[in-house]
Amino acid sequence: MCKPLFALFLHTMPADKGPDDTTFFPEAVRTRKVFKDLILHIHPTQVRKTSIRFSHTWGLGGMALILFLLQLFTGLMLRFVYEASPEKAYESILSIQNQVFLGQFVRNIHHYSGMFMVVVTFLHMLRVFFTEAYRPPRHVNWIIGIAMMLLVVLSNFSGYLLPWDQLSFWAVTVATGMLHYIPWIGDGLMELIRGGPDIGPVTLVNFYNFHTAILPLAMIILMAYHFWKVRKVGGVVVPGGSANPDKEYVPTIPNLVAKELVVALVLLAFVFLLSALWDAPLQERANPSMSPNPAKAPWYFLGIQELLMHFHPFFAAFVFPAIFLSAIIWLPYSKFETNGGGIWFASERGKKLALRTGVITIFLMIILVLLEEWIPEFATESSSWSWFFEGFLPSLVIFLVLVGWIVSLKRNFKYTRNEIAQGVFILFTMSYVVLTIFGIWFRGQGMALVWPWLR
């Protein structure tokens, strides 16, 4: 280990201040060349100085890669002990925690890196959206990024069941049960994922295979293509793109690599510290005959579960998610008046609109959830009309209010389509975040509203 490091130091010295390291340490030269070639395989030899400023990139893509590698490495170690059967899954988790050297620590790293990967991937998507890095020629990468975000969520979800405790069993039961509300194919899709009408041994094996083989392989393929496309379009988008007068380039090594290394070390330190202080949750063994109260979906699906309490299930579990997903996929192909690529929130006016929209949405969602909880529910004579009164009618009202708001922003305040699109995106995103917070911390027994410390 010392020889390569010393050789790297010698290689950075001028020729008249030290011997040629190729004479004394040829193996170090080969190691350095392989390492350099690997870095330059995913990075250009030079990058625009503007593109590596912290104001344009937070290193979120690299953080997602580090978290994925953590998941991969710790998952491989856990595979040596874990057994994917209802009879042995729970005991194998106990064995990992209590009998395997550093087993609890490895499981904690696997657990927290998976959670943070969802968060980091989501934040990365937000950065790309708010800097308009989804515009051509980056539009294909935007679609690939959405696909990877879905794979990250599915990977976490498939791993959620593996401990086979009460928390994981009933969370997966609730989440897969939402598929029932998808018209025509919902029941068939739910039974296909579960391997039958209920959660059982086939479900555990299916989730294990997807979590440990199919989904990681798909993510590796998409990540490789994603990084290649980022390099092909010139790295992180900067204001003005190719027309930007600031065309100062700097070598990737060490300017970009050094920053990536710092971000990686800080992330690893944070995950390791958290894993050393707090253990991953594990409740009692799964009991299919005894449902906990409340039974909640995994935290990233709790926004949908909360929405089910306020809207007809067809609209909450299918219509709203389908509309949002279709809208963000269609976004790069829409026409905008200005090309604000690389500019946060499109403009200063767009930034103010985004801030106002976010704050108003938070307060409005809190008020609506509380009103819906306290105001008596409108009774219908026939449950067959619940889709109209609890789904179509409130959805129509929301749609009309949203259209009126968009028209007002366009005609009265002269906002561009770029700025309006970001405002609408923030409205839906913050709504889901607020619903998720309610689901995690403010729902107690019977999914009634309670203060977090009274649950």
Secondary structure as GFF3:
##gff-version 3
##sequence-region A 1 455
A	DSSP	alpha_helix	2	11	.	.	.	ID=ss1
A	DSSP	three_ten_helix	15	17	.	.	.	ID=ss2
A	DSSP	alpha_helix	21	24	.	.	.	ID=ss3
A	DSSP	alpha_helix	26	42	.	.	.	ID=ss4
A	DSSP	beta_strand	46	48	.	.	.	ID=ss5
A	DSSP	three_ten_helix	49	52	.	.	.	ID=ss6
A	DSSP	alpha_helix	60	79	.	.	.	ID=ss7
A	DSSP	alpha_helix	89	98	.	.	.	ID=ss8
A	DSSP	alpha_helix	103	130	.	.	.	ID=ss9
A	DSSP	alpha_helix	139	160	.	.	.	ID=ss10
A	DSSP	alpha_helix	166	177	.	.	.	ID=ss11
A	DSSP	three_ten_helix	178	181	.	.	.	ID=ss12
A	DSSP	alpha_helix	186	194	.	.	.	ID=ss13
A	DSSP	alpha_helix	201	209	.	.	.	ID=ss14
A	DSSP	pi_helix	210	214	.	.	.	ID=ss15
A	DSSP	alpha_helix	215	232	.	.	.	ID=ss16
A	DSSP	three_ten_helix	241	243	.	.	.	ID=ss17
A	DSSP	beta_strand	249	251	.	.	.	ID=ss18
A	DSSP	alpha_helix	252	277	.	.	.	ID=ss19
A	DSSP	three_ten_helix	299	301	.	.	.	ID=ss20
A	DSSP	alpha_helix	302	308	.	.	.	ID=ss21
A	DSSP	alpha_helix	313	314	.	.	.	ID=ss22
A	DSSP	pi_helix	315	319	.	.	.	ID=ss23
A	DSSP	alpha_helix	320	330	.	.	.	ID=ss24
A	DSSP	three_ten_helix	331	333	.	.	.	ID=ss25
A	DSSP	alpha_helix	348	374	.	.	.	ID=ss26
A	DSSP	three_ten_helix	383	385	.	.	.	ID=ss27
A	DSSP	alpha_helix	386	387	.	.	.	ID=ss28
A	DSSP	pi_helix	388	392	.	.	.	ID=ss29
A	DSSP	alpha_helix	393	411	.	.	.	ID=ss30
A	DSSP	alpha_helix	417	441	.	.	.	ID=ss31
A	DSSP	three_ten_helix	445	447	.	.	.	ID=ss32
A	DSSP	three_ten_helix	452	454	.	.	.	ID=ss33
###
